[in-house]
Amino acid sequence: MSFLELKNVSKSYGKGVEKTEVLSNINLSIEEGEFVAIVGFSGSGKTTLISAIAGLIEPDEGEITLKGKKIDGAGPERGLVFQSYSLFPWMTVHGNVALAVDQVFGKKSASERKAHTDKYIAMVGLDHAASRYPSELSGGMRQRVAVARALAMRPEIILLDEPLSALDALTRANLQDEIAHISQEEKKTIILITNDVDEAILLADRIIPLTPGPNAELGPDFIVDIERPRDRTAMNHNEAFKVLRRDVTKYLMDVGIKAGVEDESFQLPNVQPISVGQKNKLPKAALEVAKAKSLETDRYVEFSKVFKVYPTPEGPLTVVDDFNLKLRQGEFISVIGHSGCGKSTVLTMAAGLNDVTKGAVILDGREVASAGPDRGVVFQAPSLFPWLSARENVALGVERVYPHASAAERKDIIEYYLSRVGLGDSMDKKAAGLSNGMKQRVGIARAFALSPKLLLLDEPFGMLDSLTRWELQEVLMDVWKKTQVTAICVTHDVDEAILLADRVIMMSNGPHATVGKILEVDLPRPRTRKALLEHPRYYELREQLLTFLEEYEGGDPVEEETSKEEEELKQVVNG
């Protein structure tokens, strides 16, 4: 008899023609002390599955048993951690954890309950913050409280529903290490719901894909036969890791393509993009904008001794310090670094949305002084008008960039780019009714439709699940390949940086962030994720980026003394 068992479990929502079959005939056996990761697409039913195991919802068919007893409602033997923190804002860290402890261990003395609470707060590294309130904590710290609360109940099984997906890369890595340590120390049975293949391999004994819904089913088991403890950088040299990573990724991508995830697939028409001096099917107005671009290519974009200083009550704070970089016309660069290192500050200065304290950003021979349509920007959040259709959201920019074009020409431009991002059949849907992936496609189409001299991407896929992100990365590469627009992409994702870029700019930690190292990505184009995973140079490049991020994890390893230029900057900030 298995420790946890699901037999022929099915679950649907709605009735009649509105009925949606979410889970279909799920069978799963988990042994005591086993760590299982369930990976899949957004909307595939992962949360429905974990909620059924937690006893929060009841299956329509089949049954779920724990140690041979049917699960009938929620219980303290199952500790659950959601993606959102679910903390009481008026209670301290200690109070939030103690609430669960008092409920489960009410018969123990007050001193015993306090000691028990303190133990688990310390286990997640928050003993120094026990008296703080949730509003005083970072996102990662709040999630640590949720993990401590679940552990403090001493459950027999821990259920983790994408607990780290909303966190930045460094915080996520730190919490992954905490979970790995706790799983070995506590020897708990753990089920992790995730859309991150690397996270699943790092933590789990077994990985099980959940196929896209409706009627989602479990796919084949992938056994993680890698010795513990697992070091994410060392695994980069492990052949078993490489093979497993490739196989799980390939399986997920294949079933995603087969199912037509989110009905966003679209066979792009054979339409030629902007190409100066050549005939193509784009409107005349788009060609005129392209012809206006400079043919000077060597220093098309230049960051020249760029500083950004913010005034604070404690004095001027130098966020970006002497940032220097040149981009060739048509080059695609990625910028990586830990959260707070100044990546987005550099991008917003290039966009003209943030003033440069000292130095200059130069685009096509002219200094950037304010925002303008010659720079297309795609943010992490799509920033669409929800009451407008996809077509109307793109039209807002097109009408400004092509004021002398005819209505028919502007219509052609809008439809061309929406088609290129796979929204040819969804142009007239309101933004409010689109999935996050579809909204971001609109944002990408809108940026390209401006025919910008510079495309700026600020973690454009950061809010999406891994599989939607993979798909949109290839959509972005397809459109970029046709336009060859100069592009800068800020990301914290090492694999994304390598996939997209000609060069990766590694930024040192802030404050005083600057260019740390530059990595040339000498891999052939066009690139696909599948091909990348099999390229002999890929893991070598990946290790260089991972090593750099590890070196800077605790801050800049080289402490610089205050320079003469910094003193001048203080004078600038202070007026």
VEXZA-771368 format. One record per residue (C-alpha): x, y, z; residue in three letters. Coordinates in steps of 0.02 Angstrom, whole numbers, padded with zeros to 5 digits, always signed. Layout:
N
XYZALA;...
This chain:
575
+00000+00000+00000MET;+00068+00171-00051SER;+00080+00314+00073PHE;-00027+00427-00040LEU;-00132+00357-00179GLU;-00248+00433-00310LEU;-00362+00310-00400LYS;-00456+00361-00558ASN;-00476+00541-00499VAL;-00575+00657-00614SER;-00634+00835-00586LYS;-00738+00956-00690SER;-00814+01128-00664TYR;-00979+01197-00727GLY;-01131+01110-00797LYS;-01206+01069-00966GLY;-01126+01157-01114VAL;-01023+01261-00989GLU;-00945+01105-00913LYS;-00755+01094-00922THR;-00666+00931-00887GLU;-00507+00980-00795VAL;-00432+00815-00732LEU;-00465+00647-00813SER;-00431+00477-00735ASN;-00280+00526-00629ILE;-00186+00380-00551ASN;-00037+00414-00440LEU;+00056+00322-00300SER;+00182+00410-00188ILE;+00291+00325-00058GLU;+00325+00395+00115GLU;+00474+00515+00114GLY;+00470+00536-00075GLU;+00487+00707-00158PHE;+00380+00717-00315VAL;+00374+00866-00434ALA;+00224+00886-00549ILE;+00261+00999-00697VAL;+00145+01065-00830GLY;+00066+01210-00919PHE;-00032+01352-00840SER;-00214+01301-00839GLY;-00174+01116-00853SER;-00253+01076-00685GLY;-00101+01070-00570LYS;-00184+01178-00436THR;-00346+01078-00449THR;-00244+00920-00420LEU;-00152+00988-00268ILE;-00315+01059-00197SER;-00396+00888-00210ALA;-00251+00808-00117ILE;-00263+00945+00015ALA;-00448+00907+00036GLY;-00502+01081-00017LEU;-00606+01014-00161ILE;-00688+00845-00188GLU;-00659+00742-00347PRO;-00810+00702-00456ASP;-00747+00525-00477GLU;-00615+00415-00396GLY;-00537+00430-00225GLU;-00381+00493-00138ILE;-00311+00398+00012THR;-00174+00441+00137LEU;-00104+00289+00230LYS;-00254+00190+00170GLY;-00385+00313+00234LYS;-00492+00413+00114LYS;-00459+00600+00117ILE;-00619+00688+00164ASP;-00587+00874+00189GLY;-00434+00971+00245ALA;-00327+00914+00391GLY;-00169+00962+00486PRO;-00079+00807+00421GLU;-00065+00899+00255ARG;+00032+01062+00257GLY;-00004+01174+00108LEU;+00097+01321+00040VAL;+00018+01424-00100PHE;+00097+01537-00229GLN;+00023+01687-00136SER;+00081+01713+00042TYR;-00088+01710+00133SER;-00022+01793+00291LEU;-00121+01894+00417PHE;-00053+02071+00395PRO;-00092+02124+00575TRP;+00011+01982+00648MET;+00200+01970+00662THR;+00302+01829+00588VAL;+00294+01741+00756HIS;+00107+01772+00768GLY;+00071+01700+00596ASN;+00166+01540+00633VAL;+00104+01527+00813ALA;-00076+01534+00753LEU;-00054+01366+00665ALA;+00047+01293+00809VAL;-00085+01340+00938ASP;-00220+01261+00829GLN;-00130+01095+00806VAL;-00038+01082+00973PHE;-00163+01166+01089GLY;-00135+01038+01226LYS;+00048+01085+01246LYS;+00101+01220+01369SER;+00126+01400+01312ALA;+00315+01385+01331SER;+00319+01224+01229GLU;+00216+01303+01091ARG;+00330+01456+01089LYS;+00486+01347+01077ALA;+00405+01247+00937HIS;+00361+01406+00842THR;+00535+01479+00867ASP;+00615+01318+00801LYS;+00529+01327+00633TYR;+00551+01515+00614ILE;+00737+01486+00639ALA;+00735+01339+00518MET;+00687+01455+00374VAL;+00812+01587+00430GLY;+00690+01715+00499LEU;+00732+01715+00685ASP;+00801+01892+00664HIS;+00633+01950+00592ALA;+00512+01861+00710ALA;+00439+02026+00773SER;+00413+02104+00602ARG;+00246+02119+00512TYR;+00217+02053+00334PRO;+00218+02231+00264SER;+00398+02246+00327GLU;+00456+02090+00236LEU;+00514+02056+00058SER;+00417+01934-00051GLY;+00544+01798-00017GLY;+00535+01824+00171MET;+00345+01814+00168ARG;+00354+01650+00076GLN;+00477+01586+00207ARG;+00345+01624+00340VAL;+00218+01522+00242ALA;+00342+01376+00231VAL;+00381+01389+00419ALA;+00196+01389+00460ARG;+00165+01233+00356ALA;+00316+01142+00432LEU;+00271+01193+00610ALA;+00109+01095+00597MET;+00218+00939+00582ARG;+00116+00874+00435PRO;+00141+00701+00364GLU;+00144+00771+00188ILE;+00191+00945+00123ILE;+00101+01015-00030LEU;+00189+01157-00120LEU;+00083+01244-00253ASP;+00209+01345-00357GLU;+00272+01430-00198PRO;+00421+01514-00281LEU;+00355+01567-00451SER;+00324+01749-00403ALA;+00500+01775-00334LEU;+00657+01845-00414ASP;+00791+01722-00469ALA;+00909+01744-00320LEU;+00771+01733-00189THR;+00699+01584-00280ARG;+00868+01496-00282ALA;+00892+01529-00095ASN;+00720+01459-00054LEU;+00749+01308-00165GLN;+00903+01272-00061ASP;+00799+01292+00099GLU;+00668+01169+00035ILE;+00802+01045-00018ALA;+00882+01056+00155HIS;+00716+01038+00246ILE;+00663+00889+00140SER;+00820+00796+00191GLN;+00820+00853+00372GLU;+00634+00823+00405GLU;+00619+00673+00288LYS;+00445+00730+00239LYS;+00340+00672+00093THR;+00331+00822-00024ILE;+00231+00859-00181ILE;+00290+01012-00275LEU;+00187+01093-00413ILE;+00302+01190-00529THR;+00323+01246-00709ASN;+00512+01258-00692ASP;+00604+01103-00754VAL;+00768+01152-00671ASP;+00680+01175-00504GLU;+00600+01004-00521ALA;+00767+00920-00558ILE;+00856+01011-00417LEU;+00729+00958-00285LEU;+00634+00801-00333ALA;+00658+00614-00334ASP;+00531+00596-00473ARG;+00458+00715-00603ILE;+00284+00686-00674ILE;+00215+00796-00814PRO;+00031+00844-00817LEU;-00030+00855-00996THR;-00122+01013-01055PRO;-00306+01024-01009GLY;-00448+01001-01031PRO;-00451+00819-00978ASN;-00273+00832-00912ALA;-00184+00669-00877GLU;-00019+00622-00798LEU;+00123+00584-00917GLY;+00269+00464-00894PRO;+00379+00466-00739ASP;+00553+00541-00754PHE;+00667+00475-00615ILE;+00794+00601-00550VAL;+00945+00489-00522ASP;+01065+00626-00466ILE;+01157+00616-00301GLU;+01108+00736-00161ARG;+01148+00870-00111PRO;+01129+00944-00285ARG;+01226+01099-00331ASP;+01148+01195-00476ARG;+01318+01246-00547THR;+01398+01074-00525ALA;+01249+00993-00609MET;+01296+01091-00764ASN;+01436+00960-00787HIS;+01324+00812-00747ASN;+01277+00710-00900GLU;+01126+00635-00812ALA;+01062+00812-00778PHE;+01085+00863-00960LYS;+00996+00710-01027VAL;+00852+00724-00902LEU;+00833+00911-00934ARG;+00828+00882-01121ARG;+00703+00738-01109ASP;+00581+00826-00992VAL;+00589+00988-01093THR;+00564+00895-01257LYS;+00415+00800-01187TYR;+00330+00958-01123LEU;+00360+01054-01284MET;+00298+00909-01391ASP;+00135+00885-01294VAL;+00112+01074-01289GLY;+00126+01088-01478ILE;+00014+00936-01504LYS;-00121+01007-01391ALA;-00113+01185-01459GLY;-00091+01261-01286VAL;-00209+01409-01254GLU;-00263+01403-01437ASP;-00128+01531-01473GLU;-00042+01437-01614SER;-00051+01521-01784PHE;+00028+01474-01949GLN;+00117+01634-01996LEU;+00092+01691-02176PRO;+00240+01702-02294ASN;+00253+01892-02285VAL;+00418+01983-02305GLN;+00465+02103-02164PRO;+00540+02276-02174ILE;+00695+02269-02284SER;+00770+02431-02346VAL;+00795+02435-02533GLY;+00703+02273-02570GLN;+00526+02239-02626LYS;+00412+02165-02496ASN;+00230+02153-02449LYS;+00231+02283-02310LEU;+00147+02451-02341PRO;+00241+02597-02415LYS;+00229+02694-02251ALA;+00325+02560-02157ALA;+00461+02561-02289LEU;+00482+02749-02274GLU;+00513+02735-02087VAL;+00641+02598-02116ALA;+00733+02699-02249LYS;+00748+02845-02128ALA;+00858+02740-02013LYS;+01044+02775-02011SER;+01161+02659-02105LEU;+01299+02691-01976GLU;+01313+02527-01881THR;+01468+02518-01769ASP;+01407+02633-01629ARG;+01223+02635-01664TYR;+01183+02637-01477VAL;+01308+02701-01351GLU;+01303+02715-01162PHE;+01442+02839-01124SER;+01497+02856-00941LYS;+01317+02840-00882VAL;+01280+02871-00698PHE;+01114+02867-00607LYS;+01105+02941-00432VAL;+00949+02956-00324TYR;+00935+03077-00177PRO;+00892+02990-00013THR;+00874+03051+00167PRO;+01046+02974+00202GLU;+01124+03062+00052GLY;+01146+03027-00134PRO;+01134+02843-00185LEU;+01231+02793-00341THR;+01129+02653-00422VAL;+01220+02646-00590VAL;+01405+02689-00589ASP;+01503+02729-00748ASP;+01406+02614-00865PHE;+01489+02604-01037ASN;+01427+02499-01183LEU;+01418+02507-01374LYS;+01293+02412-01482LEU;+01304+02377-01667ARG;+01151+02409-01772GLN;+01047+02249-01779GLY;+01131+02174-01625GLU;+01030+02087-01490PHE;+01103+02095-01315ILE;+01040+02024-01150SER;+01075+02107-00983VAL;+01076+01994-00829ILE;+01111+02019-00645GLY;+01029+01998-00476HIS;+00871+02093-00428SER;+00911+02272-00381GLY;+01072+02279-00481CYS;+01011+02420-00594GLY;+00963+02323-00752LYS;+00793+02406-00769SER;+00868+02575-00725THR;+00986+02561-00874VAL;+00841+02510-00986LEU;+00727+02652-00932THR;+00866+02778-00960MET;+00885+02712-01137ALA;+00696+02726-01159ALA;+00701+02908-01101GLY;+00586+02867-00955LEU;+00720+02900-00824ASN;+00841+03047-00826ASP;+01028+03015-00838VAL;+01120+03097-00693THR;+01285+03107-00785LYS;+01346+03044-00954GLY;+01236+03008-01104ALA;+01138+02875-01198VAL;+01159+02903-01385ILE;+01047+02822-01516LEU;+01086+02841-01701ASP;+01195+02993-01669GLY;+01072+03085-01557ARG;+01069+03096-01368GLU;+00916+03019-01285VAL;+00831+03158-01188ALA;+00651+03095-01173SER;+00536+02954-01225ALA;+00497+02935-01409GLY;+00421+02817-01538PRO;+00594+02774-01606ASP;+00609+02660-01453ARG;+00487+02518-01431GLY;+00469+02457-01251VAL;+00396+02293-01188VAL;+00377+02283-00999PHE;+00352+02132-00885GLN;+00168+02179-00869ALA;+00088+02204-01041PRO;+00014+02377-01000SER;-00134+02364-01119LEU;-00297+02460-01113PHE;-00417+02321-01059PRO;-00570+02397-01144TRP;-00483+02402-01314LEU;-00456+02257-01431SER;-00285+02189-01477ALA;-00299+02281-01642ARG;-00345+02446-01558GLU;-00203+02432-01431ASN;-00076+02415-01572VAL;-00162+02552-01673ALA;-00127+02683-01539LEU;+00059+02677-01578GLY;+00043+02650-01764VAL;-00065+02805-01787GLU;+00069+02909-01704ARG;+00216+02837-01800VAL;+00129+02840-01970TYR;+00023+03000-01964PRO;+00032+03026-02153HIS;-00009+02846-02200ALA;-00181+02801-02262SER;-00302+02707-02151ALA;-00280+02553-02261ALA;-00089+02560-02243GLU;-00100+02576-02054ARG;-00222+02430-02050LYS;-00097+02324-02149ASP;+00044+02365-02027ILE;-00062+02320-01875ILE;-00123+02156-01950GLU;+00050+02107-02011TYR;+00129+02115-01838TYR;-00018+02040-01745LEU;-00010+01895-01867SER;+00176+01876-01843ARG;+00153+01852-01655VAL;+00017+01722-01683GLY;-00137+01828-01652LEU;-00208+01830-01827GLY;-00372+01755-01766ASP;-00383+01858-01605SER;-00358+02036-01667MET;-00530+02095-01616ASP;-00536+02015-01443LYS;-00536+02137-01297LYS;-00374+02140-01198ALA;-00471+02102-01039ALA;-00520+01933-01111GLY;-00345+01879-01164LEU;-00230+01762-01068SER;-00067+01833-00999ASN;+00028+01752-01141GLY;-00086+01829-01272MET;-00075+02000-01189LYS;+00114+01994-01197GLN;+00102+01947-01382ARG;+00003+02107-01409VAL;+00139+02204-01318GLY;+00273+02129-01430ILE;+00171+02164-01588ALA;+00142+02344-01532ARG;+00329+02372-01503ALA;+00380+02301-01673PHE;+00239+02394-01763ALA;+00322+02559-01715LEU;+00469+02509-01828SER;+00583+02568-01687PRO;+00768+02601-01701LYS;+00790+02517-01532LEU;+00684+02381-01451LEU;+00691+02377-01260LEU;+00626+02223-01168LEU;+00614+02230-00978ASP;+00593+02049-00919GLU;+00452+02029-01047PRO;+00413+01849-01000PHE;+00446+01859-00813GLY;+00263+01842-00764MET;+00229+01692-00876LEU;+00244+01507-00842ASP;+00397+01420-00914SER;+00308+01340-01060LEU;+00220+01497-01119THR;+00386+01587-01096ARG;+00476+01460-01207TRP;+00343+01482-01341GLU;+00350+01672-01337LEU;+00540+01675-01340GLN;+00532+01585-01507GLU;+00394+01703-01568VAL;+00506+01850-01521LEU;+00655+01771-01611MET;+00550+01741-01767ASP;+00493+01922-01779VAL;+00665+01990-01734TRP;+00745+01881-01869LYS;+00634+01965-01999LYS;+00661+02145-01939THR;+00840+02138-01869GLN;+00797+02282-01751VAL;+00932+02327-01624THR;+00872+02256-01458ALA;+00913+02254-01272ILE;+00828+02125-01160CYS;+00840+02133-00970VAL;+00818+01961-00893THR;+00866+01858-00741HIS;+00848+01696-00838ASP;+01018+01627-00891VAL;+00943+01513-01025ASP;+00839+01654-01097GLU;+00991+01767-01105ALA;+01089+01639-01205ILE;+00944+01593-01319LEU;+00909+01772-01373LEU;+01073+01866-01374ALA;+01229+01898-01477ASP;+01311+01958-01316ARG;+01263+01945-01133VAL;+01305+02094-01023ILE;+01331+02040-00842MET;+01298+02181-00719MET;+01379+02189-00549SER;+01268+02208-00396ASN;+01201+02377-00346GLY;+01224+02503-00280PRO;+01366+02563-00393HIS;+01312+02437-00526ALA;+01409+02434-00688THR;+01462+02316-00826VAL;+01543+02165-00742GLY;+01583+02048-00885LYS;+01529+02026-01066ILE;+01496+01854-01141LEU;+01499+01828-01329GLU;+01365+01701-01378VAL;+01443+01621-01530ASP;+01302+01499-01565LEU;+01224+01487-01738PRO;+01057+01568-01779ARG;+00914+01535-01795PRO;+00908+01460-01621ARG;+00777+01350-01541THR;+00773+01288-01363ARG;+00781+01106-01419LYS;+00934+01138-01527ALA;+01015+01240-01389LEU;+01003+01098-01263LEU;+01101+00986-01381GLU;+01235+01110-01434HIS;+01408+01064-01364PRO;+01448+01245-01315ARG;+01283+01282-01228TYR;+01325+01216-01054TYR;+01496+01299-01059GLU;+01415+01469-01089LEU;+01282+01431-00959ARG;+01414+01393-00828GLU;+01503+01559-00858GLN;+01341+01653-00821LEU;+01297+01546-00669LEU;+01473+01567-00599THR;+01462+01756-00619PHE;+01294+01762-00529LEU;+01363+01654-00387GLU;+01513+01769-00368GLU;+01398+01918-00348TYR;+01266+01832-00242GLU;+01324+01916-00082GLY;+01362+02083-00164GLY;+01501+02150-00272ASP;+01661+02052-00230PRO;+01766+02205-00267VAL;+01735+02351-00149GLU;+01779+02514-00234GLU;+01831+02671-00143GLU;+01734+02832-00169THR;+01804+02913-00325SER;+01825+03093-00379LYS;+01684+03066-00504GLU;+01568+03010-00364GLU;+01604+03170-00268GLU;+01559+03268-00425GLU;+01398+03168-00439LEU;+01350+03213-00261LYS;+01368+03395-00308GLN;+01256+03367-00461VAL;+01121+03282-00357VAL;+01131+03412-00219ASN;+01110+03550-00346GLY;
